[in-house]
Amino acid sequence: MKTIPSDQTLGAEILGVDVSVPLDTETIKAIYQAILDHCVIYFRNQTVTQQQLVDFTNYFGVAVEHVRKQAPRDVSEIFIVSNVKEKGQDIGALGNAELSFHSDLSYMPKPGTLSLLHAIEIPSTGGETTWCDCRAAYDALGQDLKQSLEGLRAVHQHYVEAQNPPEIIDHPVVITHPDTGRKSLYVGPHLTKHIIDVDPAESERILGLLYRHLANPTFHWTHEWQVGDLVVWDNRPTMHRREPFPETERRLLWRTQIYNDVAPQA
């Protein structure tokens, strides 16, 4: 196994690993350490079945069925990300439009930890995914602003009401990674609604300031997808966005998900 970091603060390619076969303990530990170090890792030219993707996911937690329901399928832990229609029906979710920055499932009481995405069909243009290093973004804040964010919590909600749990969910604006101890900003324009217990205008001001800060390309790394890619990322220190792509072109990926055992902590 060889790790090749990107030229940004996150992102790395992993060479010398075939994720379709059983892996030894040392390799699994090395892969997870690469995730902790680089937040996002990817493997090129992988050929896996849906069950093999679930088996690989289970090295790092427990792959579970996504909260967003899809049609019955042979491997329920696989979530289909696609704009493809068959017989007039969507075979997957998330279409072809732009998706703004978010951390997966932050609207849940115990949000996503690792997400995995395997590319089956990729359009000729568009659909790139950009990740933001929310650790580096937090580190770059001034000390006074860091102190002002201590103790603040923000509400997270999905824009499709049926996706949300019955209770209102809020998480710290700054969270601490349980395995690395590093602090990260945990807000994003797609799913964060407002900061609680502050004036609405002040909430809007703070979030706007943080979103402008997080938009700095210094903190970003973009992956240009190829068929056979498997990307693994940690949602706790990152958020990500997707570029739009032509509605007339097919895009199909398999996704698996691991959830937090506990709610994010400050």
C-alpha positions, 0 to 999 in steps of 0.5 A, a space after each residue: 500500500 502506498 499513499 500519495 497526498 494531494 497538493 492541498 490540505 486534504 485528499 490522497 490516492 491509495 495505491 496497491 490495494 484491491 478492495 474486492 478481496 479480504 484485507 489484513 488487519 495492518 492494511 485496514 489500520 493503514 487505510 483508516 490512518 490515511 483517512 484520519 490524516 487526509 480526510 478523503 482518500 480514493 482508489 482507482 480501477 476498483 471492480 467490486 460487487 455491491 456485497 464486496 463494497 459493503 464488506 469493505 465498508 464494514 472494516 471501518 464500522 457498520 454499513 447501514 441502510 440509508 435513511 432515505 428509502 429507495 426501491 427494494 434491492 438485493 443489497 439494502 446497504 447500497 444507496 444508488 446515486 444516479 440521474 438514470 430513469 428506467 421505465 420513467 422511474 428514477 433508479 436512484 437519487 440526487 439527480 444531476 443538479 449542483 449540490 452545495 456544501 454539506 456534511 452527510 446526514 448532519 440533520 440526524 441525531 448521530 450523523 454520518 461518519 464515513 461515506 463511500 462512493 463507487 463510480 459505475 457510470 460517469 458523464 463526459 463532463 461535470 459531476 466533480 466533487 469538491 471537499 472542504 477541509 473544515 479542520 484547516 478552516 477552523 485553524 485559520 480563524 482568528 483567536 477572538 472568533 474561535 472564542 466567540 464560537 465556543 458553546 454555539 450550536 446550530 440547527 441542521 435540517 434536510 430541505 425535504 421535510 420527510 427526511 428529517 427526524 421528528 425532533 429538531 436536531 442541533 450540533 455544535 458549530 465547532 466539533 472535536 474529532 474523537 480519534 484525532 482531537 482536532 477541531 473542525 467547523 461543522 456548519 454548511 449552507 445546504 443543511 445548516 439553518 440557524 444558530 440557536 439562542 442568538 438573535 436571528 440577524 446575529 445568526 445570519 451574520 455569523 453563518 455568513 461569515 463562516 460560509 465565506 471563510 469556508 469558500 476559500 479554495 485554500 481549503 478545497 480539493 476536487 476529485 474528477 471521477 473515473 469509472 472504477 473509482 472508490 472514494 472514502 471520506 470522513 464527514 466529521 472534519 469535511 463537507 463536500 459539494 457536487 458540480 452539475 452535469 448534463 441531464 442527458 448523460 448517465 451518472 451511476 454510483 454506489 454509496 455506503 454509509 456508516 453512522 456515528 455511535 454518538 452525537 458530535 461533541 464540541 
